[in-house]
Amino acid sequence: MTDNKTDTKLDNLSVREVVEMAVRTEILGHGYYTDLSKQFVKQQEVHDLFSFLAGQEEKHIKRFTELKDKIGGEEPDNWQDVSEYMRAYVESAFFMGRDKALPHMHNITEANAALGLAIGFEKETLLYFYAMRDMVKEHGIVDEIIKEEKSHIVSLARMKDKLSRA
């Protein structure tokens, strides 16, 4: 038997909170790519790609903040199921914060390894945004960011492939 007073904040997420978590994810992404761009300043193409992706994350922060401002208090019909899924996803090691989400980033010295981790980061955020898309009425904003996240994966994969062949 559980006591409602002991439930965590994540037990009763609102759509607004899910979008706020998306903003936080983009903030993490911005920091991630900014740090990686600094780590690879001597590899111009890799540095430029990570710098570009950091800029894209800033744009996503703005778009999700706009989306959060548009969202009302109404929850979707299937909110209980969606809320449980999103809670489980957010509670995963990937999204628990900078220390747990991106622990290997600061120790990476090889560009291909950094690109591989970045591809994984983008795939995880893409899954999150697909789930989030089903919760909000403003699909256009989320669809736009999903499209950009996909293009990030392609850009990262191309650079990884290019470096592997060099």
Order of alpha helices (4+ residues) and beta strands (2+ residues): alpha-alpha-alpha-alpha-alpha-alpha
